[in-house]
């Protein structure tokens, strides 16, 4: 069962609708004791880094999430700011992130972006899959995904970069570390590619 973590941030109902249409068992989860019911987790996020981290801390879910992801190795999929909080911190705020994948969130340098308005990076963009990971099976990289962000994740280790995108500079459009995934774009707004990506995540197998 896919657990969609409801801590007050992100398009949880749009994500739930996709899983419903795919006939994939899922549940919107807002209580710590419900988290262990899920075999995989979706961590949505919309808005500013500190606000999102504060919402997660206030929800009472963070301690259980840390246990499930770090100790029990429950697969997790962070979306947009839900990806950014996987890191150590952000130029956007002062709070610490979850620290699940080493790296920090940086703001795009507007001087590197040729087209106005410079920020946010909003709309469709192509991606380049670095690793031929099965989570991108049957994805049209040239069609790409829908982005809305002004900050990007800078991995400490290149091996954690799952795919790249270009917006003035080349940046990580997705990251991963074994069972932990983060996508800077919004699958729930990315039509067929987004549906396929969430389906692929649901079907990933772990020993």
C-alpha positions in Angstrom: 0.0 0.0 0.0 1.3 3.5 -0.9 1.1 6.0 1.9 0.6 9.6 0.9 2.0 11.6 3.8 -0.4 14.5 4.7 1.5 17.0 6.9 -0.1 20.1 5.4 1.9 20.5 2.2 1.5 19.3 -1.4 -1.1 18.1 -3.8 -2.1 15.0 -1.9 -5.5 14.6 -3.5 -4.1 14.9 -7.1 -1.6 12.2 -6.2 -4.3 10.0 -4.6 -6.5 10.3 -7.7 -3.6 9.0 -9.9 -3.2 5.9 -7.7 -7.0 5.4 -7.6 -7.1 5.5 -11.4 -4.3 3.0 -11.6 -6.1 0.7 -9.1 -3.0 0.9 -6.8 -3.9 0.6 -3.1 -3.1 3.8 -1.3 -4.0 5.8 1.7 -3.6 9.5 2.8 -1.8 9.3 6.2 -1.7 12.0 8.8 -1.0 10.1 12.0 2.3 8.5 13.0 0.8 5.1 13.9 -0.7 4.8 10.4 2.7 5.1 8.6 3.7 1.5 9.3 0.7 0.3 7.3 2.4 1.6 4.1 5.0 -0.4 2.1 6.0 2.8 0.3 5.6 6.5 1.1 5.0 9.7 -0.9 6.3 12.9 0.7 4.7 15.9 -1.2 5.7 19.5 -0.8 4.7 22.9 -2.0 6.0 26.3 -0.8 9.1 27.5 1.1 11.7 25.1 2.7 11.4 26.3 6.3 7.6 26.4 6.2 7.5 22.9 4.9 10.0 21.6 7.5 8.0 23.3 10.2 4.8 21.7 9.0 6.5 18.3 9.1 7.8 18.9 12.6 4.5 20.1 13.8 2.7 17.1 12.4 4.4 14.7 14.7 5.3 12.4 11.8 9.0 13.2 11.5 10.3 10.8 14.1 8.4 7.8 12.7 9.4 8.8 9.2 13.0 8.8 10.2 12.7 5.3 11.7 10.8 3.8 8.8 13.1 5.3 6.1 16.5 5.0 7.8 16.0 1.9 9.9 13.3 -0.2 8.1 14.4 1.1 4.6 10.8 1.9 3.6 11.0 3.3 0.0 10.0 7.0 -0.1 9.4 9.5 -3.0 9.7 13.2 -2.3 8.1 15.7 -4.6 9.3 19.3 -5.2 9.9 20.8 -1.7 9.3 17.3 -0.5 12.5 16.5 -2.4 14.4 19.5 -1.1 13.8 18.7 2.5 15.6 15.3 2.0 18.8 17.3 2.2 20.7 19.0 4.9 19.4 22.5 4.5 18.5 25.3 2.1 19.7 28.8 1.1 16.0 29.6 1.3 15.7 29.1 5.1 17.5 28.4 8.4 15.9 25.1 9.5 17.7 21.8 9.1 16.4 19.3 6.5 15.9 15.6 7.1 19.5 14.8 6.0 18.5 11.6 4.2 20.6 12.4 1.1 23.7 14.6 1.6 23.3 17.9 -0.1 22.0 21.4 0.1 19.4 23.4 -1.7 20.7 26.4 -3.7 18.9 29.3 -5.4 19.3 29.7 -9.2 21.7 32.5 -10.2 19.4 34.7 -12.4 22.4 35.9 -14.3 22.8 32.4 -15.9 19.1 32.4 -17.1 18.7 33.9 -20.6 14.9 34.3 -20.7 12.7 36.5 -18.6 11.0 36.2 -16.2 14.0 34.4 -14.8 12.4 32.8 -11.7 10.6 30.7 -10.9 11.6 27.9 -13.4 8.0 27.2 -14.3 6.6 25.0 -17.0 7.6 21.9 -19.0 11.2 20.9 -19.4 13.0 17.8 -20.6 15.2 15.6 -18.4 18.2 13.3 -19.0 18.2 10.0 -17.1 21.7 9.5 -15.8 21.4 5.9 -14.6 18.8 4.0 -16.7 17.0 3.5 -13.4 13.8 1.4 -13.7 11.8 4.2 -12.1 12.1 6.0 -15.5 10.9 3.0 -17.5 8.6 4.0 -20.4 9.2 7.7 -19.7 9.4 10.1 -22.6 12.4 12.2 -21.6 11.9 14.7 -24.4 8.3 15.4 -23.4 9.6 15.9 -19.8 7.9 17.0 -16.7 6.2 20.1 -15.2 8.4 22.3 -12.9 7.7 25.2 -10.5 10.7 26.2 -8.4 13.4 28.8 -7.8 15.8 26.5 -5.9 17.5 23.3 -6.8 19.2 20.4 -4.9 23.0 20.3 -5.0 24.1 16.8 -4.2 27.4 16.3 -2.3 27.9 13.1 -4.2 27.3 12.9 -8.0 26.2 9.3 -7.5 23.0 10.5 -5.9 22.0 12.4 -9.0 19.3 10.4 -10.8 18.4 12.7 -13.6 19.4 16.2 -14.8 17.7 19.2 -16.4 18.9 22.5 -17.8 17.7 25.9 -16.8 20.6 28.3 -17.2 22.7 25.6 -15.5 22.5 21.9 -15.4 20.9 20.8 -12.2 19.6 17.6 -10.6 15.9 17.2 -11.6 15.8 14.0 -9.5 18.0 12.4 -6.8 18.1 9.0 -5.1 20.0 6.9 -2.6 18.9 3.2 -2.9 15.2 3.3 -1.6 15.0 7.2 -1.2 13.9 9.2 -4.3 13.3 12.9 -4.8 11.8 14.6 -7.9 12.0 18.4 -8.3 9.2 18.4 -10.8 5.5 17.6 -10.2 4.5 14.2 -11.4 0.8 15.0 -10.5 0.9 17.8 -13.1 2.9 16.0 -15.7 0.2 14.1 -17.6 1.2 10.6 -18.9 4.8 10.9 -17.8 3.8 11.7 -14.2 1.3 8.8 -14.1 3.9 6.4 -15.5 6.5 7.6 -13.0 4.2 7.0 -10.0 3.2 3.6 -11.4 6.9 2.7 -11.7 7.6 3.7 -8.1 4.7 1.6 -6.9 6.0 -1.4 -8.8 9.7 -1.2 -7.8 10.7 -4.3 -5.9 13.1 -4.4 -3.0 14.6 -7.5 -1.4 
